Amino acid sequence: MERIAIVGVGQTKYERRKKGDSFADMVFEATSKALEDARMTIREIDNVVTVSNDFWDGRTISSMAVMDACGAYEKNVSTVEGDGTFGVLYGMMRILSGSFRTTLVVAHSKGSESIPSLITNGMFDPIYQRALGLDAITSSAMQARRYMHKYGITEEQCAKVSVKNHGNAKNNPYAQLPMDISVEDVMTSRMLSDPIKLLDSSPISDGACAVILASEERASKIAQKPIWIRGVGHCAEAYFLGDRDLAESPSLEAAARKAYGMAGISNPLKEISVAEIYDAFSYMELLWSEGLGFCGKGEGGKLIDSGKTQMNGQLPINPSGGVLSAHVVLVAGLARVAECVLQLKGDAGVRQVDGVKTALAHGINGPCGQSHCVIVLGK
């Protein structure tokens, strides 16, 4: 397979409410930064993939509202209505088709202009589940409780994830919630849906992110430090929550196996230098770490206790502060990719991890991580 590189990334600052910025304003900012990072002009982009959602944008064909802002006029345009990691996957496939040499992938969302509980309630079955009032928080609380019950994971271990990631966010100028907090602060914060408390949960956020992909031939002429996509895998599992054991993540395990196989990775804990994973809630970092093979099943709590996932640990996870510190729906996974690229280029500033050679970015779609996308990146 031809190698695909990421040659430019751009992010807005992630904020609770961007009152003065429209969707187009945010997309223009992220796109302009990515082009500047790649030292390219919009004329050198062959293909554009936008990542948006009609429900979150409050209009039909939401992608059409940002086409001018990302320079997509008179270009081939594709749209993805899901997490930004899937946008990268699709952009990669567009180049591998042989029809394009460069692709811009851009994602945006303004949670501040939405009612998340109503929108996420809409992802459940309209006949049997939606009327129960399930949403992203209550369904994730069910998953957290099942995971904790099956494997003996404690609320304190989940709280340690929040402490770590909010602390890491202090080094990230794009993060929304950089904070010094303690396990006690998390444990005593307001209960949202047992066992998820306010500081176990990610915030409502606004923002945008863009990355530029290029074929190997084109990347060699564009970038001084191209970052290569070494492996990618994606998989979905059952839609109905009752058809799944929520303490397990077989779709993530399958996606990771595929990505690791392509990248030639046999021991991810030892061979991956840094990981940016989708932690919309604190327990998720523990559960997804198991699915990614960083530890055995049921050992996510022991992993956080060991200190291996701290900034100075064996495998730093979410040095950016993760999704817990800024959760722009649809953008969050693409931000994970952008952060991995910055780490590999040595451009992550004070959040830089030493000696990064291989990085992993992870995104999810659907309730309780129904589908996952895993991307392994390297120099």
C-alpha positions as CSV (number, residue, x, y, z in Angstrom):
1,M,0.0,0.0,0.0
2,E,1.2,3.5,-0.8
3,R,2.2,5.4,2.3
4,I,0.0,8.4,3.4
5,A,1.5,11.3,5.4
6,I,0.0,14.0,7.5
7,V,1.8,17.2,6.5
8,G,-0.1,19.9,8.3
9,V,-2.4,20.4,11.3
10,G,-4.4,23.3,12.8
11,Q,-6.7,23.8,15.8
12,T,-8.7,26.6,17.3
13,K,-8.7,27.1,21.0
14,Y,-11.5,24.9,22.5
15,E,-13.9,27.0,24.6
16,R,-17.2,26.6,26.4
17,R,-18.8,29.2,24.1
18,K,-17.4,31.0,21.1
19,K,-19.9,33.8,20.9
20,G,-18.2,35.7,18.2
21,D,-17.4,32.8,15.9
22,S,-19.7,31.1,13.4
23,F,-19.1,27.6,12.2
24,A,-17.4,29.1,9.1
25,D,-15.2,31.3,11.2
26,M,-13.9,28.3,13.2
27,V,-13.4,26.2,10.1
28,F,-11.5,29.0,8.3
29,E,-9.2,29.4,11.3
30,A,-8.4,25.7,11.6
31,T,-7.9,25.4,7.8
32,S,-5.7,28.4,7.6
33,K,-3.5,27.1,10.4
34,A,-3.2,23.7,8.8
35,L,-2.2,25.2,5.5
36,E,0.4,27.5,7.2
37,D,1.8,24.5,9.1
38,A,2.1,22.5,5.8
39,R,3.5,25.6,3.9
40,M,0.8,25.1,1.3
41,T,-1.9,27.1,-0.4
42,I,-5.5,26.0,-0.8
43,R,-4.8,25.6,-4.5
44,E,-2.6,22.6,-3.7
45,I,-5.5,20.8,-2.0
46,D,-7.1,18.3,-4.4
47,N,-9.9,17.0,-2.2
48,V,-11.8,18.0,1.0
49,V,-13.5,15.9,3.6
50,T,-15.7,17.8,6.1
51,V,-16.8,16.3,9.4
52,S,-20.1,17.7,10.7
53,N,-23.6,16.7,11.9
54,D,-27.0,18.1,11.1
55,F,-28.3,17.6,14.6
56,W,-25.4,19.4,16.3
57,D,-25.4,22.2,13.7
58,G,-29.2,22.7,13.7
59,R,-29.6,22.6,10.0
60,T,-29.8,20.1,7.1
61,I,-26.7,19.4,5.0
62,S,-24.6,21.0,7.6
63,S,-21.4,20.6,5.6
64,M,-22.6,23.0,2.9
65,A,-22.4,26.0,5.4
66,V,-18.6,25.7,5.7
67,M,-17.5,24.9,2.1
68,D,-16.3,28.4,1.3
69,A,-14.5,28.6,4.7
70,C,-12.4,25.5,4.0
71,G,-11.8,26.4,0.4
72,A,-13.8,23.5,-1.0
73,Y,-15.4,25.3,-3.9
74,E,-14.4,23.9,-7.3
75,K,-13.0,20.8,-5.5
76,N,-14.2,17.3,-4.9
77,V,-15.9,17.2,-1.5
78,S,-16.8,14.3,0.7
79,T,-18.6,14.5,4.0
80,V,-18.4,12.4,7.2
81,E,-21.1,12.5,9.9
82,G,-19.1,11.0,12.7
83,D,-15.9,11.4,14.7
84,G,-12.9,13.1,13.1
85,T,-10.8,10.0,13.1
86,F,-13.2,8.5,10.6
87,G,-12.7,11.6,8.5
88,V,-9.0,10.9,8.4
89,L,-9.7,7.3,7.5
90,Y,-12.0,8.4,4.6
91,G,-9.5,11.1,3.5
92,M,-6.8,8.4,3.4
93,M,-8.9,6.2,1.3
94,R,-9.6,9.0,-1.2
95,I,-5.9,9.4,-1.8
96,L,-5.4,5.6,-2.0
97,S,-8.0,5.6,-4.7
98,G,-5.4,7.2,-7.0
99,S,-7.7,10.1,-7.8
100,F,-6.1,12.6,-5.5
101,R,-2.7,13.5,-4.0
102,T,-3.7,15.8,-1.2
103,T,-6.8,15.9,1.1
104,L,-7.9,18.4,3.7
105,V,-9.9,16.9,6.6
106,V,-11.7,19.5,8.7
107,A,-14.2,19.0,11.6
108,H,-16.3,21.5,13.5
109,S,-19.0,21.7,16.2
110,K,-20.6,24.2,18.6
111,G,-22.0,22.3,21.6
112,S,-22.9,25.6,23.1
113,E,-25.7,26.1,20.6
114,S,-27.1,22.6,21.2
115,I,-28.9,20.6,23.9
116,P,-26.6,17.6,24.2
117,S,-29.1,15.5,26.2
118,L,-31.8,15.8,23.5
119,I,-29.4,15.2,20.6
120,T,-27.6,12.2,22.1
121,N,-31.0,10.7,23.1
122,G,-31.7,10.6,19.4
123,M,-29.0,8.0,18.8
124,F,-31.0,5.3,20.6
125,D,-33.8,3.1,19.1
126,P,-37.0,5.2,18.8
127,I,-39.4,2.5,19.8
128,Y,-37.8,0.7,22.8
129,Q,-35.0,2.9,24.1
130,R,-35.4,6.6,23.3
131,A,-38.5,7.0,25.5
132,L,-36.4,5.8,28.5
133,G,-34.5,9.1,28.3
134,L,-31.2,7.5,27.6
135,D,-28.5,10.0,26.5
136,A,-24.7,10.0,26.3
137,I,-24.3,10.5,30.1
138,T,-26.9,8.0,31.4
139,S,-25.8,5.3,28.9
140,S,-22.2,5.8,29.8
141,A,-23.1,5.6,33.5
142,M,-24.5,2.1,32.8
143,Q,-21.3,1.1,31.1
144,A,-19.2,2.5,33.9
145,R,-21.2,0.7,36.5
146,R,-21.1,-2.6,34.6
147,Y,-17.3,-2.3,34.1
148,M,-16.7,-1.4,37.7
149,H,-18.8,-4.3,38.9
150,K,-17.3,-6.9,36.6
151,Y,-13.7,-6.1,37.3
152,G,-13.6,-4.3,40.6
153,I,-12.6,-1.0,39.2
154,T,-13.1,1.7,41.8
155,E,-14.5,5.3,41.5
156,E,-11.2,6.5,42.9
157,Q,-9.2,4.9,40.1
158,C,-11.5,6.6,37.6
159,A,-11.0,9.9,39.4
160,K,-7.3,9.5,39.0
161,V,-7.8,9.8,35.2
162,S,-9.5,13.1,35.6
163,V,-6.8,14.4,37.9
164,K,-4.1,13.4,35.5
165,N,-5.7,14.7,32.3
166,H,-6.9,18.1,33.7
167,G,-3.4,18.5,35.1
168,N,-1.9,17.7,31.7
169,A,-4.2,20.3,30.1
170,K,-2.4,23.1,32.0
171,N,0.4,22.6,29.4
172,N,-2.0,22.8,26.4
173,P,-2.9,26.3,25.1
174,Y,-5.9,24.8,23.2
175,A,-7.5,23.1,26.2
176,Q,-10.7,24.3,27.7
177,L,-10.3,23.0,31.3
178,P,-6.7,23.1,32.6
179,M,-7.1,22.5,36.4
180,D,-5.3,21.4,39.4
181,I,-7.7,19.0,41.1
182,S,-7.5,16.1,43.6
183,V,-9.2,12.7,43.7
184,E,-11.3,14.1,46.6
185,D,-12.4,17.0,44.4
186,V,-13.6,14.5,41.7
187,M,-15.3,12.3,44.3
188,T,-17.2,15.1,45.9
189,S,-18.2,16.9,42.7
190,R,-21.9,16.9,41.8
191,M,-23.4,13.5,40.7
192,L,-24.7,13.5,37.1
193,S,-25.6,9.8,36.8
194,D,-24.3,7.3,39.2
195,P,-21.3,6.7,39.2
196,I,-20.4,9.5,36.9
197,K,-19.8,12.8,38.6
198,L,-19.2,16.3,37.2
199,L,-15.4,16.0,37.2
200,D,-15.7,12.5,35.7
201,S,-17.4,14.1,32.7
202,S,-16.1,16.1,29.7
203,P,-17.4,19.6,29.1
204,I,-19.6,21.2,26.4
205,S,-17.2,22.8,23.9
206,D,-16.9,24.7,20.7
207,G,-14.1,24.5,18.2
208,A,-12.6,23.1,15.0
209,C,-9.6,21.1,13.8
210,A,-8.0,20.4,10.4
211,V,-5.3,18.1,9.1
212,I,-3.8,17.8,5.6
213,L,-3.0,14.3,4.2
214,A,-0.7,13.7,1.2
215,S,0.4,10.8,-0.9
216,E,4.0,9.7,-0.4
217,E,5.1,11.3,-3.7
218,R,3.5,14.6,-2.8
219,A,4.5,14.5,0.9
220,S,8.2,14.2,0.0
221,K,8.0,17.5,-1.8
222,I,5.8,19.3,0.7
223,A,6.9,18.5,4.3
224,Q,10.2,18.7,6.0
225,K,8.9,16.4,8.7
226,P,6.1,14.3,7.3
227,I,4.2,12.1,9.8
228,W,3.2,8.7,8.3
229,I,0.0,6.8,8.9
230,R,1.5,3.4,9.7
231,G,-1.7,1.6,10.5
232,V,-5.4,2.1,10.8
233,G,-8.3,-0.1,11.9
234,H,-12.0,0.5,12.5
235,C,-14.8,-1.7,13.7
236,A,-18.4,-1.5,15.0
237,E,-20.4,-3.8,17.3
238,A,-24.1,-4.2,18.1
239,Y,-26.4,-1.2,18.2
240,F,-28.6,-2.3,21.0
241,L,-26.9,-1.9,24.4
242,G,-28.6,-5.0,25.7
243,D,-26.9,-7.1,23.0
244,R,-23.5,-6.1,24.4
245,D,-21.4,-6.7,27.5
246,L,-20.6,-3.1,28.2
247,A,-17.6,-4.1,30.3
248,E,-15.9,-5.3,27.1
249,S,-14.9,-3.6,23.9
250,P,-14.5,-6.2,21.2
251,S,-14.9,-3.6,18.4
252,L,-11.9,-1.7,19.8
253,E,-9.9,-4.8,20.2
254,A,-10.6,-5.7,16.5
255,A,-9.7,-2.2,15.3
256,A,-6.5,-2.2,17.3
257,R,-5.5,-5.6,16.0
258,K,-5.9,-4.3,12.4
259,A,-4.0,-1.1,13.1
260,Y,-1.2,-2.9,14.9
261,G,-0.9,-5.6,12.2
262,M,-0.4,-2.9,9.5
263,A,2.1,-1.0,11.7
264,G,4.0,-4.1,12.7
265,I,3.3,-3.6,16.4
266,S,3.2,-6.7,18.7
267,N,3.6,-5.1,22.1
268,P,1.7,-1.7,22.2
269,L,2.7,-0.8,25.8
270,K,6.4,-1.0,24.8
271,E,6.3,0.1,21.2
272,I,3.9,3.1,21.4
273,S,5.5,6.2,22.7
274,V,2.4,8.3,23.4
275,A,-1.4,7.8,23.1
276,E,-4.3,10.2,22.7
277,I,-7.5,8.3,23.4
278,Y,-11.2,9.4,23.5
279,D,-12.0,9.8,27.2
280,A,-15.4,11.5,27.2
281,F,-15.7,10.1,30.7
282,S,-13.0,9.2,33.1
283,Y,-13.7,5.4,33.2
284,M,-13.3,5.3,29.4
285,E,-9.6,5.8,29.5
286,L,-9.3,2.7,31.7
287,L,-11.6,0.6,29.6
288,W,-10.2,1.7,26.2
289,S,-6.6,1.1,27.5
290,E,-7.6,-2.5,27.9
291,G,-9.1,-2.7,24.5
292,L,-6.0,-1.2,23.0
293,G,-3.8,-3.8,24.7
294,F,-2.0,-1.5,27.0
295,C,-2.9,-3.9,29.8
296,G,-5.0,-7.0,30.4
297,K,-8.8,-7.1,30.7
298,G,-9.9,-5.7,34.1
299,E,-6.5,-4.1,34.7
300,G,-7.2,-0.6,33.6
301,G,-7.4,0.5,37.3
302,K,-4.0,-1.1,38.0
303,L,-2.6,0.7,35.0
304,I,-3.6,4.2,36.3
305,D,-2.4,3.2,39.8
306,S,1.0,2.2,38.4
307,G,1.8,5.7,37.1
308,K,2.7,4.3,33.7
309,T,0.3,6.6,31.9
310,Q,1.6,9.8,33.5
311,M,3.6,12.3,31.5
312,N,6.9,10.8,32.8
313,G,5.6,7.2,32.6
314,Q,6.2,4.3,30.3
315,L,3.2,5.3,28.0
316,P,1.9,8.8,28.6
317,I,-1.8,8.9,27.8
318,N,-3.5,12.1,26.8
319,P,-0.7,14.6,27.5
320,S,-2.9,17.2,25.8
321,G,-5.5,16.8,28.6
322,G,-7.7,14.6,26.5
323,V,-11.4,14.9,25.8
324,L,-12.0,15.4,29.5
325,S,-10.4,18.8,29.1
326,A,-12.2,19.8,25.9
327,H,-14.9,17.8,24.2
328,V,-16.0,19.3,20.8
329,V,-18.2,16.5,19.5
330,L,-17.0,15.2,16.0
331,V,-13.8,17.3,16.4
332,A,-12.4,15.4,19.5
333,G,-11.0,12.5,17.6
334,L,-9.4,14.7,14.9
335,A,-7.8,16.7,17.7
336,R,-6.3,13.5,19.0
337,V,-4.7,12.9,15.6
338,A,-3.4,16.5,15.5
339,E,-1.9,16.2,19.0
340,C,-0.1,13.0,18.0
341,V,1.3,14.7,15.0
342,L,2.6,17.6,17.1
343,Q,4.2,15.0,19.5
344,L,6.0,13.2,16.6
345,K,7.2,16.5,15.1
346,G,8.5,17.6,18.5
347,D,6.2,20.7,18.3
348,A,4.0,20.0,21.3
349,G,5.7,22.7,23.5
350,V,5.6,22.2,27.2
351,R,3.4,19.1,26.8
352,Q,6.0,17.4,24.7
353,V,6.9,13.8,25.6
354,D,10.6,12.9,25.2
355,G,11.7,10.6,22.5
356,V,8.3,10.1,20.7
357,K,8.7,7.7,17.7
358,T,5.3,6.1,17.5
359,A,1.9,7.6,18.5
360,L,-1.6,6.3,18.7
361,A,-4.8,8.3,18.1
362,H,-8.3,6.9,18.9
363,G,-11.8,8.0,18.3
364,I,-15.3,6.6,18.8
365,N,-18.8,6.8,17.4
366,G,-22.1,5.7,18.8
367,P,-23.3,5.0,22.4
368,C,-20.8,3.5,24.8
369,G,-18.1,3.2,22.1
370,Q,-20.2,1.3,19.6
371,S,-17.5,1.8,16.9
372,H,-13.9,2.7,17.2
373,C,-11.2,4.0,14.9
374,V,-7.5,3.5,15.8
375,I,-4.7,5.3,13.9
376,V,-1.0,4.5,14.5
377,L,1.4,7.3,13.4
378,G,5.1,7.4,13.1
379,K,8.0,9.5,11.8
